[in-house]
C-alpha cells in the first residue's frame, strides 16, 4: 500500500512537472515571436518611409484606411521576412494600412499587421474589388459592422456584409477600427446568431446605427482553418 501511494504521488508530481514544461515552451514561443514581430514592424516602417507615398498623398483619405500596397510601387517580396532568406524560408510577412491625419498635414497614420505564414501550401483570405478571394500570404481584410439591437450587452455588434463576412471573425480575433485605428479584441462569436460577436469594450468608432454602419480590419484564420496567423499590430505616425 505504501509503495502504491508513493508511486501515485510521484505520478501526480510528474504530471504537474510535464505541464510546466509545456507551458514554458508555449510562453517561450510567444516571447520569441513577439521579438521577431518588433523587428519585422521596424523594418516595415523603414521600408514604407523609404518607398514613400508622395505621388499618391493627395489621394490618401483622412476618414478611412487604405492598403499601402495599393498606394505604393514597393515590390511584393519586400513584404516578406527575413529579407535575406529565400522565398520558402520567409516565415513572416507584413501588411500596412495608411490614412492621413488631416487634410493639410503631411503626417500619415500607418498600421502594420505582422503575420506568420503557417505553410507554403496554406491559403488565406484576401479582398479584390470588394470580393473575397484567396492568396498565399495572410493579411487584413475589411469587414462591416452594425448595431446588435436585440442584445442586452452594449459590447455586442453584428458583422454584416454580402459575403458572409462573419465567417472571417472568430474568438480571439483582433479588430482595427477603419475610421479611428482603435483596436478591439473579440471575446466571443456567438453560435446563434452566428454573425453576432462580443468585444472586449464598447465600440466607440463610426456610428453602428446608421445605414452605412461601421467597418473594421481583421486578419482571418487560414481558408482551410488552423492557427491564427496574426502575431502583432503596430501603429506609428510617419511624415512624408
N, C-alpha and C positions, 0 to 999 in steps of 0.2 A: 504494500500500500504506500509506504514512504517513497519507494522508487517511482511508482506511478505518479504520485503528487509532484516529485521533483522533476520528472520528465515533462509533466503537464505545465508546470511553472516555467521551465526552460523554453518549451514550445511557444507559450504566450509571449515571453520576452523576445524570442527571435522574430515573431510576427511583427511586434512593435518596432524592432530594430530595422527589419526589412522595409516597413512603411516609412521610416525616417529616411532611409537611403533613397527611396523612390521620390519622396518629397524634395530631398536635396537635389536630385537630378533635375526635377521639374523646375525648381527655382533657379538653378544654375543655368538652365536653358533660357529662361525668361531674362535673366540678367545679361547673358551673352547677346541675345537678340536685341535687348534694349541698347546695349553699347554699339552694336552694329548699326542699328537704326539711326542713332545720333550721327554717326559718320556718314551714312547714306544721305541724311537730310542736309547736313552741312555741304556735302558735295552737290546736292541738288540745287540748293540756294546759290552756290557759287556758279554753277553752270547756267542757271536762269539769269543771273546778273551778267554773265559773260555774253550769252547769246542775245539778251536784251529783248525789249518789247517796243522800242522807239517807233518803228514804222507802223505799228498797229495800235499805238497808245490811244489815238483819237477814237478808235472803235471799241475800246475796252469799257464796259459798263461800270457803273458805280453801285447799282442796286442788286446785282447778282454776280455769281462766279461763272467763269468760262474756263474750259480746259486750256492749259498752257500750250499743249501740243497743237491746238488749233490756231494759236496766235504766234507761233514761232517756227523757224526753219531748223530747229535742232533735230539732228538725226535720231531715229527711233532707238538705236542701240545706246545712245547716251543716257537713256532712262534705266539702264540695267547696271547692277553692281555685283561683284567688283569690276571696276572699269578695265583692269588689266587682264582679266580672265577670258577664256574662250566663252562663246555663247552658251554652251551647255553647262559651264561652271558658274554662270551668273545666277545665283540663287535668290537675289533680291532685286526689286525694281521700285521705282517711284513714279508718282503721277502728281502734277501740280494743278491747282485751281487759282485763278487770278481775278481781281477786280480792283478798280481804282478806289481810293479812299474818298475822293470828291472830284467834282468837275474841273477844278482849277489846279489840281495837285499832280505832281509827278510821282507821288507815292502810290505804290501798288501793294495791296494786301495779298499775300501768297500763302496758300495752304498746301502742304506737301503730305501725301499719303505714302508711307513706306510699307511695302508688302513683301511677303515671301512667295516664291514660286515652289509649289509642292511637288512638281514633277514635270518632265518635258512633254508628256502626253496629256497633262491636265488642261482642261478648257475652262475659261472663265467668262462671266457675263460682261458685256460692254454695250454701248449705245452708238448707233449711227443714224443720223437724221431722226432721232427720237424713238427709233425702233430697237428692240433688244436683239443682240446678236452675240456671237462668241468670239473669243480671242485666246491667245496663248499666254497672256500676261494679265495678272489681276490689277484692278484699279477701281476708282469710284464711279458709280452710276447715279443718275438723278432720279429721285422718287418724289411723288406728290402726296401731300398730307392734308387732311380735313379734320374738322372737329368731330369728336366722338359724342354725339348728342345724347345717346342713350346710356352713357356710362356714369357711374357715381363717383369715379375718380377724376380729379382735374388734371392728372398726368397722362391720361389715355388720349390717343389720337388714332385716326383712321388712315391707313395707307391706301390711296386711291390710284387711279390710272387705268388705261385701257389694256395694258399688257400684263395684268395681274402682278403689279409691282410688289405687292405684299409678300410674294414668294422670295423676294430678294432680301428680306429683313428677317433675321432670326434672333433668338435670345442672345444677349451679349453684344449685339452689333452696335457700332458707333455711328451716330448721325451728325453731320455738319450742316447747320442751317445755311441755306443758299443766300439769304439776304444779310445776315449778321456775322456768320462764321462761328457762332456759338456751337459748342459740342455737347451732344446728349448721348446718354447710354440707354440702350433698350434692355429693360429688365425682363420683359416677357412678351412673347407674341401669343395671343390667346388662341386656343383651339376653336373657339366659337365666340364671336365671328372671327374668322381667320385673318381678316385684314386689320384687326384692331391690335394695337401694341401699347405697352405701358412704358413710359420714360422714367428716368431717374429724377426728373424735376419737371415743373410746369413749363410748357412751351411758351417762350417769350419772343419768338421771331415774328415773321409775317402773320397776319391775321388768318386763323384757320377757318373762321365762319364765313369768309367771303366766297364768292362764286369761284374765284381763281384758286383759293386755298393757299397753302404754302408749299415750299419744296425744300428738299434736303439732299445731301450726297451720302452714299453708303457704299462700302466695299462688300459685295455679296460673297457668300461661300462659293467654292468651285461649282461649275454647272452640274457635275455628277455627284456633288456632295463631298464632305470631308472637312478638313481642318480650316478654320478661319484664316484667310491669307493676310489680313491686316496685322501689322506689327505695331505701328505707332503713327500719330498725326502731329505735325509740327506747323506752326504759324509764325510768319515774320512779315514785317513791312519793309519793302525794298524801294529804293529811289532809282528811277531810270532817267 
